[in-house]
Amino acid sequence: MIHTVNHNVTDDNGTQRNIIIEPVLHQSTSHELNATGLYKLYKGGNDGEAILFEIQEIAPEIGESKPLLDDKKNPDYLGQIMFDGDATAKWHYSEGSLSDYEQQQVVEFIQNTNS
């Protein structure tokens, strides 16, 4: 998966919420975008759709002193999932507060999208 997507997950109480799954990519020397196995997670919109630019500031222009918002300081940041190898491999969730049930839903979505 090389595109940012919106996905609904159900929490432990049965309430659905929208999240944004952003793959972290690496550009090869031949200018191809390749998945790194790292996916950053953000709160999505209440209406079920949001784009990352609505919640994450655009990178500053050269010469501007405005820093990017660090994920850990971003109130919409929900953590990250890292796969060891391809998306069918072992994974690890960190830096967030998603429940085990929510994490599993995100992992299954990523695995199904990448298969």
KOLLUMVEX-480980 format. One record per residue: residue number from 0; residue in one letter; x, y, z of N, C-alpha, C in turn. Coordinates in steps of 0.1 Angstrom, whole numbers. Layout:
REM KOLLUMVEX-480980
+-----+---------+--------+---------+-------+---------+----------+-------+--------+---------+-------+
! num ! residuo ! n.east ! n.north !  n.up ! ca.east ! ca.north ! ca.up ! c.east ! c.north !  c.up !
+-----+---------+--------+---------+-------+---------+----------+-------+--------+---------+-------+
! NUM !       A !      X !       Y !     Z !       X !        Y !     Z !      X !       Y !     Z !
...
+-----+---------+--------+---------+-------+---------+----------+-------+--------+---------+-------+
END
This chain:
REM KOLLUMVEX-480980
+-----+---------+--------+---------+-------+---------+----------+-------+--------+---------+-------+
! num ! residuo ! n.east ! n.north !  n.up ! ca.east ! ca.north ! ca.up ! c.east ! c.north !  c.up !
+-----+---------+--------+---------+-------+---------+----------+-------+--------+---------+-------+
!   0 !       M !      9 !     -12 !     0 !       0 !        0 !     0 !      9 !      12 !     0 !
!   1 !       I !      8 !      21 !   -10 !      16 !       33 !   -11 !      8 !      45 !   -10 !
!   2 !       H !     -5 !      44 !    -8 !     -14 !       56 !    -7 !    -20 !      57 !     7 !
!   3 !       T !    -22 !      69 !    11 !     -29 !       72 !    24 !    -43 !      68 !    22 !
!   4 !       V !    -49 !      61 !    32 !     -63 !       57 !    31 !    -70 !      60 !    44 !
!   5 !       N !    -84 !      61 !    43 !     -93 !       62 !    54 !    -98 !      48 !    57 !
!   6 !       H !   -100 !      44 !    69 !    -106 !       31 !    73 !   -113 !      33 !    86 !
!   7 !       N !   -125 !      26 !    87 !    -133 !       26 !    99 !   -129 !      14 !   108 !
!   8 !       V !   -127 !      17 !   120 !    -124 !        6 !   130 !   -135 !       7 !   141 !
!   9 !       T !   -138 !      -4 !   147 !    -147 !       -5 !   158 !   -140 !      -6 !   171 !
!  10 !       D !   -143 !       2 !   181 !    -136 !        1 !   194 !   -142 !     -10 !   202 !
!  11 !       D !   -137 !     -12 !   214 !    -141 !      -23 !   223 !   -156 !     -21 !   227 !
!  12 !       N !   -162 !      -9 !   226 !    -176 !       -7 !   230 !   -185 !      -8 !   218 !
!  13 !       G !   -180 !     -11 !   206 !    -188 !      -12 !   194 !   -190 !       1 !   186 !
!  14 !       T !   -183 !      12 !   191 !    -184 !       24 !   184 !   -174 !      25 !   172 !
!  15 !       Q !   -179 !      29 !   160 !    -170 !       30 !   149 !   -164 !      44 !   149 !
!  16 !       R !   -151 !      44 !   145 !    -144 !       57 !   142 !   -135 !      56 !   130 !
!  17 !       N !   -133 !      67 !   124 !    -125 !       67 !   111 !   -111 !      70 !   115 !
!  18 !       I !   -102 !      63 !   109 !     -88 !       66 !   111 !    -81 !      68 !    97 !
!  19 !       I !    -70 !      75 !    97 !     -62 !       76 !    85 !    -50 !      68 !    86 !
!  20 !       I !    -47 !      59 !    76 !     -35 !       51 !    76 !    -26 !      56 !    66 !
!  21 !       E !    -14 !      61 !    70 !      -4 !       67 !    61 !      8 !      58 !    61 !
!  22 !       P !     11 !      52 !    49 !      23 !       45 !    48 !     35 !      54 !    47 !
!  23 !       V !     46 !      50 !    54 !      58 !       57 !    52 !     66 !      51 !    41 !
!  24 !       L !     70 !      59 !    31 !      76 !       54 !    19 !     91 !      58 !    18 !
!  25 !       H !     98 !      50 !    10 !     112 !       53 !     7 !    113 !      54 !    -8 !
!  26 !       Q !    120 !      65 !   -13 !     122 !       66 !   -28 !    135 !      60 !   -31 !
!  27 !       S !    135 !      50 !   -41 !     147 !       43 !   -45 !    155 !      52 !   -54 !
!  28 !       T !    167 !      48 !   -58 !     175 !       56 !   -67 !    169 !      57 !   -81 !
!  29 !       S !    160 !      47 !   -84 !     153 !       48 !   -97 !    140 !      56 !   -96 !
!  30 !       H !    138 !      63 !   -85 !     127 !       72 !   -82 !    114 !      65 !   -80 !
!  31 !       E !    114 !      52 !   -77 !     102 !       44 !   -74 !     99 !      46 !   -59 !
!  32 !       L !     86 !      46 !   -55 !      82 !       47 !   -41 !     80 !      33 !   -36 !
!  33 !       N !     87 !      29 !   -25 !      86 !       16 !   -19 !     82 !      17 !    -5 !
!  34 !       A !     74 !       7 !    -1 !      69 !        6 !    13 !     80 !       3 !    22 !
!  35 !       T !     80 !       9 !    34 !      90 !        6 !    44 !     85 !      -4 !    54 !
!  36 !       G !     72 !      -7 !    54 !      66 !      -15 !    65 !     61 !      -7 !    77 !
!  37 !       L !     63 !       6 !    76 !      58 !       15 !    87 !     46 !      22 !    83 !
!  38 !       Y !     36 !      22 !    91 !      23 !       29 !    88 !     20 !      38 !   100 !
!  39 !       K !     18 !      51 !    98 !      14 !       60 !   108 !     -1 !      62 !   108 !
!  40 !       L !     -7 !      63 !   120 !     -22 !       63 !   122 !    -26 !      76 !   128 !
!  41 !       Y !    -37 !      82 !   122 !     -42 !       95 !   127 !    -57 !      94 !   128 !
!  42 !       K !    -63 !     102 !   136 !     -78 !      103 !   137 !    -83 !     108 !   124 !
!  43 !       G !    -94 !     102 !   119 !    -100 !      107 !   107 !   -111 !     116 !   110 !
!  44 !       G !   -119 !     121 !   100 !    -130 !      130 !   103 !   -142 !     123 !   108 !
!  45 !       N !   -151 !     130 !   115 !    -163 !      125 !   120 !   -173 !     120 !   109 !
!  46 !       D !   -171 !     125 !    97 !    -180 !      121 !    86 !   -175 !     109 !    79 !
!  47 !       G !   -164 !     104 !    84 !    -158 !       91 !    78 !   -148 !      94 !    67 !
!  48 !       E !   -145 !     106 !    64 !    -135 !      109 !    54 !   -127 !     121 !    58 !
!  49 !       A !   -114 !     120 !    57 !    -106 !      132 !    59 !    -93 !     129 !    51 !
!  50 !       I !    -87 !     140 !    48 !     -74 !      139 !    41 !    -63 !     144 !    51 !
!  51 !       L !    -51 !     138 !    50 !     -41 !      141 !    59 !    -38 !     156 !    60 !
!  52 !       F !    -39 !     163 !    49 !     -36 !      177 !    49 !    -45 !     185 !    58 !
!  53 !       E !    -57 !     180 !    61 !     -66 !      186 !    70 !    -61 !     186 !    84 !
!  54 !       I !    -53 !     176 !    88 !     -49 !      175 !   102 !    -34 !     177 !   104 !
!  55 !       Q !    -26 !     176 !    93 !     -12 !      178 !    94 !     -8 !     190 !    86 !
!  56 !       E !      0 !     199 !    92 !       4 !      211 !    85 !     13 !     207 !    73 !
!  57 !       I !     12 !     215 !    63 !      21 !      213 !    51 !     35 !     217 !    55 !
!  58 !       A !     45 !     210 !    50 !      59 !      213 !    53 !     62 !     228 !    50 !
!  59 !       P !     70 !     234 !    58 !      73 !      248 !    56 !     81 !     250 !    44 !
!  60 !       E !     80 !     262 !    38 !      88 !      265 !    26 !    102 !     268 !    30 !
!  61 !       I !    111 !     267 !    21 !     125 !      270 !    24 !    126 !     285 !    29 !
!  62 !       G !    133 !     286 !    40 !     135 !      299 !    46 !    125 !     302 !    58 !
!  63 !       E !    114 !     295 !    58 !     104 !      297 !    69 !    109 !     290 !    82 !
!  64 !       S !    106 !     295 !    93 !     111 !      289 !   106 !    100 !     281 !   113 !
!  65 !       K !     89 !     280 !   106 !      78 !      272 !   112 !     81 !     257 !   112 !
!  66 !       P !     82 !     251 !   123 !      86 !      236 !   123 !     73 !     228 !   120 !
!  67 !       L !     76 !     216 !   115 !      65 !      206 !   113 !     60 !     202 !   127 !
!  68 !       L !     47 !     198 !   128 !      42 !      193 !   140 !     47 !     179 !   143 !
!  69 !       D !     54 !     177 !   154 !      58 !      164 !   157 !     47 !     154 !   160 !
!  70 !       D !     47 !     142 !   155 !      36 !      133 !   157 !     32 !     131 !   172 !
!  71 !       K !     42 !     131 !   181 !      39 !      128 !   195 !     32 !     140 !   201 !
!  72 !       K !     33 !     152 !   195 !      26 !      164 !   200 !     13 !     166 !   192 !
!  73 !       N !     10 !     158 !   182 !      -2 !      160 !   174 !    -14 !     153 !   181 !
!  74 !       P !    -24 !     160 !   185 !     -35 !      154 !   192 !    -43 !     144 !   183 !
!  75 !       D !    -41 !     144 !   170 !     -48 !      134 !   161 !    -39 !     122 !   159 !
!  76 !       Y !    -27 !     121 !   164 !     -18 !      110 !   161 !    -23 !      98 !   170 !
!  77 !       L !    -24 !      86 !   164 !     -29 !       74 !   171 !    -18 !      64 !   172 !
!  78 !       G !     -6 !      66 !   168 !       5 !       57 !   169 !      9 !      52 !   155 !
!  79 !       Q !     17 !      41 !   156 !      23 !       35 !   143 !     24 !      20 !   144 !
!  80 !       I !     22 !      14 !   133 !      24 !        0 !   131 !     36 !      -3 !   122 !
!  81 !       M !     45 !     -12 !   127 !      57 !      -16 !   119 !     56 !     -30 !   117 !
!  82 !       F !     57 !     -34 !   104 !      58 !      -48 !   100 !     73 !     -52 !    99 !
!  83 !       D !     76 !     -64 !   104 !      90 !      -69 !   102 !     90 !     -77 !    88 !
!  84 !       G !     94 !     -70 !    78 !      94 !      -76 !    65 !     81 !     -72 !    57 !
!  85 !       D !     75 !     -81 !    50 !      63 !      -77 !    43 !     51 !     -77 !    53 !
!  86 !       A !     39 !     -73 !    47 !      27 !      -71 !    56 !     21 !     -83 !    61 !
!  87 !       T !     26 !     -95 !    57 !      21 !     -107 !    63 !     30 !    -112 !    75 !
!  88 !       A !     40 !    -104 !    78 !      50 !     -108 !    88 !     45 !    -103 !   102 !
!  89 !       K !     53 !    -106 !   111 !      51 !     -101 !   125 !     50 !     -86 !   125 !
!  90 !       W !     42 !     -80 !   134 !      41 !      -66 !   135 !     41 !     -61 !   149 !
!  91 !       H !     44 !     -48 !   151 !      45 !      -41 !   164 !     38 !     -28 !   163 !
!  92 !       Y !     30 !     -25 !   173 !      23 !      -12 !   175 !     29 !      -4 !   186 !
!  93 !       S !     31 !       9 !   183 !      38 !       17 !   194 !     33 !      32 !   193 !
!  94 !       E !     35 !      39 !   203 !      33 !       54 !   204 !     18 !      58 !   204 !
!  95 !       G !      9 !      49 !   207 !      -5 !       53 !   206 !    -13 !      46 !   217 !
!  96 !       S !    -26 !      48 !   215 !     -36 !       42 !   225 !    -47 !      34 !   219 !
!  97 !       L !    -45 !      28 !   207 !     -55 !       19 !   202 !    -55 !       6 !   210 !
!  98 !       S !    -67 !       1 !   211 !     -68 !      -12 !   219 !    -63 !     -23 !   210 !
!  99 !       D !    -61 !     -35 !   216 !     -56 !      -46 !   208 !    -66 !     -50 !   197 !
! 100 !       Y !    -79 !     -48 !   200 !     -89 !      -51 !   190 !    -88 !     -41 !   178 !
! 101 !       E !    -86 !     -29 !   181 !     -85 !      -18 !   170 !    -72 !     -21 !   162 !
! 102 !       Q !    -61 !     -24 !   169 !     -49 !      -27 !   162 !    -50 !     -38 !   153 !
! 103 !       Q !    -57 !     -49 !   157 !     -59 !      -61 !   149 !    -67 !     -57 !   136 !
! 104 !       Q !    -77 !     -49 !   137 !     -85 !      -45 !   126 !    -76 !     -37 !   116 !
! 105 !       V !    -68 !     -28 !   121 !     -59 !      -21 !   112 !    -49 !     -30 !   105 !
! 106 !       V !    -43 !     -39 !   112 !     -34 !      -49 !   106 !    -41 !     -57 !    96 !
! 107 !       E !    -52 !     -62 !    98 !     -60 !      -70 !    89 !    -63 !     -62 !    76 !
! 108 !       F !    -67 !     -49 !    78 !     -69 !      -41 !    66 !    -57 !     -39 !    58 !
! 109 !       I !    -45 !     -36 !    64 !     -33 !      -34 !    57 !    -29 !     -47 !    50 !
! 110 !       Q !    -30 !     -58 !    57 !     -26 !      -71 !    51 !    -35 !     -74 !    39 !
! 111 !       N !    -48 !     -72 !    40 !     -58 !      -75 !    29 !    -55 !     -65 !    17 !
! 112 !       T !    -52 !     -53 !    20 !     -49 !      -43 !    10 !    -36 !     -47 !     2 !
! 113 !       N !    -26 !     -52 !     9 !     -13 !      -55 !     3 !    -13 !     -69 !    -4 !
! 114 !       S !    -24 !     -77 !    -2 !     -23 !      -91 !    -8 !    -29 !     -91 !   -22 !
+-----+---------+--------+---------+-------+---------+----------+-------+--------+---------+-------+
END
